[in-house]
Amino acid sequence: MSVRFGLLGAGRIGKVHARAVTGDPGASLVAVADAVPAAAQAIADQYGCAVRTVEAILAAGDIDAVVICTPTDTHADLIERFARAGKAVFCEKPIDLSLDRVKACLKVVRETRATLMVGFNRRFDPHFRAVRAEIDKGTIGAVEMVTITSRDPGPPPMDYIARSGGIFRDMTIHDFDMARFLLGEDVATVTATASVLVDPAIGKAGDFDSVNVILTTASGRQCVITNSRRATYGYDQRIEVHGSRGAVSAENQRPVSIEVATSAGYTRPPLHDFFMTRYTEAYAAEIAAFIATLSGGGPASPSGEDGLAALLLADCAVKSVAEGRTVRVSELA
């Protein structure tokens, strides 16, 4: 059975998910809604779906599931509305910027027994999944240390910075989820440092553009996360996991993976320029996993609880920077 989708939000990430849904043989894109009519119409024209209001999609009998790509402050309300309407929900991270609001939303999800999957797409990147597979096989023994490097080519627009919830909740939240995915244990403490090194305007907006975080589990396993809003050489995405018997890593990816050797030395093509191209396979794979869940393939993962856990770590990082100390996760849980 083909899963019939409604798309809420036709912006940059909405376009990515429209491509993923329409590229899956087990899905069809029925309708799209956006506050900007021209944006919705562009997707409708490209993929042959209808333009409808959110209310019409909510009431539609020909839509089984929705992909929520609207601004963050609308996510929790939309999840609740569509859960109560009996539709499955895939929602981009985060569910909300408030832990209490996320908890209230997840209560509705549980009460309605709705399917909710949160868009932490990096879990579905084939290179990162291969790292996890080596961990699961025991190739490197017990995990001891994880290193995650995530640097954007440049900062987002200032109007986005102002409503993003800050770098920890907007950018590092992906790495918090990846840390949980790789560590295999719950995080017990968070120590974070943050600076403004890229653009003074980011600091004036109350945010940071350069951060480092150390996560520690109860057994002592550690994860170091480094983020920057500036990487002049491209979209920098790397992970390494060190274990008791060895290590496994995933290096940066390039649109073309070649190396040229001449008398001038060795050269390689540039990195991907941003997430839309770097994680194309991951976006397709996560939608496929969501469809499989709806076809009886087990519980949705990453779940709403995974979204809550990543936001909790982000809040701990914010508190760590503000107070200049290590924060125990139990303080905010």
QUIHUKA-V574392 format. One record per backbone hydrogen bond with DSSP energy under -1.0 kcal/mol. NH is the residue of the N-H (numbers start at 1). CO is the residue of the C=O. If there is no record, write none. Layout:
nh:NH co:CO
nh:NH co:CO
This chain:
nh:3 co:26
nh:5 co:28
nh:6 co:65
nh:7 co:31
nh:8 co:67
nh:9 co:33
nh:15 co:11
nh:16 co:12
nh:17 co:13
nh:18 co:14
nh:19 co:15
nh:20 co:16
nh:21 co:17
nh:22 co:18
nh:23 co:19
nh:24 co:21
nh:27 co:24
nh:28 co:3
nh:30 co:5
nh:31 co:5
nh:32 co:50
nh:33 co:7
nh:40 co:36
nh:41 co:37
nh:42 co:38
nh:43 co:39
nh:44 co:40
nh:45 co:41
nh:46 co:42
nh:47 co:43
nh:48 co:44
nh:50 co:30
nh:52 co:32
nh:57 co:53
nh:58 co:54
nh:59 co:55
nh:64 co:4
nh:65 co:4
nh:66 co:88
nh:67 co:6
nh:68 co:90
nh:69 co:8
nh:74 co:71
nh:75 co:72
nh:78 co:74
nh:79 co:75
nh:80 co:76
nh:81 co:77
nh:82 co:78
nh:83 co:79
nh:84 co:80
nh:85 co:81
nh:86 co:83
nh:87 co:82
nh:88 co:64
nh:89 co:115
nh:90 co:66
nh:91 co:117
nh:92 co:68
nh:102 co:98
nh:103 co:99
nh:104 co:100
nh:105 co:101
nh:106 co:102
nh:107 co:103
nh:108 co:104
nh:109 co:105
nh:110 co:106
nh:111 co:107
nh:112 co:108
nh:114 co:109
nh:117 co:89
nh:118 co:302
nh:119 co:91
nh:120 co:118
nh:121 co:119
nh:123 co:120
nh:124 co:121
nh:125 co:122
nh:129 co:125
nh:130 co:126
nh:131 co:127
nh:132 co:128
nh:133 co:129
nh:134 co:130
nh:135 co:131
nh:136 co:132
nh:137 co:133
nh:138 co:135
nh:139 co:134
nh:141 co:138
nh:144 co:242
nh:145 co:242
nh:146 co:222
nh:147 co:240
nh:148 co:224
nh:149 co:238
nh:150 co:226
nh:151 co:236
nh:152 co:228
nh:161 co:157
nh:162 co:158
nh:170 co:166
nh:171 co:167
nh:172 co:167
nh:174 co:171
nh:176 co:172
nh:177 co:173
nh:178 co:174
nh:179 co:175
nh:180 co:176
nh:181 co:177
nh:182 co:178
nh:183 co:179
nh:184 co:180
nh:188 co:216
nh:189 co:216
nh:190 co:327
nh:191 co:214
nh:193 co:212
nh:195 co:210
nh:202 co:199
nh:204 co:200
nh:205 co:201
nh:206 co:203
nh:207 co:202
nh:209 co:195
nh:210 co:195
nh:211 co:227
nh:212 co:193
nh:213 co:225
nh:214 co:191
nh:215 co:223
nh:216 co:189
nh:217 co:221
nh:220 co:217
nh:222 co:144
nh:223 co:215
nh:224 co:146
nh:225 co:213
nh:226 co:148
nh:227 co:211
nh:228 co:150
nh:229 co:209
nh:234 co:231
nh:235 co:272
nh:236 co:151
nh:238 co:149
nh:239 co:250
nh:240 co:147
nh:241 co:248
nh:242 co:145
nh:243 co:246
nh:244 co:142
nh:245 co:140
nh:248 co:241
nh:250 co:239
nh:258 co:256
nh:260 co:267
nh:262 co:265
nh:265 co:262
nh:267 co:260
nh:272 co:253
nh:278 co:274
nh:279 co:275
nh:280 co:277
nh:283 co:279
nh:284 co:280
nh:285 co:281
nh:286 co:282
nh:287 co:283
nh:288 co:284
nh:289 co:285
nh:290 co:286
nh:291 co:287
nh:292 co:288
nh:293 co:289
nh:294 co:290
nh:295 co:291
nh:296 co:293
nh:297 co:292
nh:307 co:303
nh:308 co:304
nh:309 co:305
nh:310 co:306
nh:311 co:307
nh:312 co:308
nh:313 co:309
nh:314 co:310
nh:315 co:311
nh:316 co:312
nh:317 co:313
nh:318 co:314
nh:319 co:315
nh:320 co:316
nh:321 co:317
nh:322 co:318
nh:323 co:319
nh:324 co:320
nh:325 co:320
nh:327 co:190
nh:329 co:188
nh:331 co:328
nh:332 co:329
nh:333 co:329
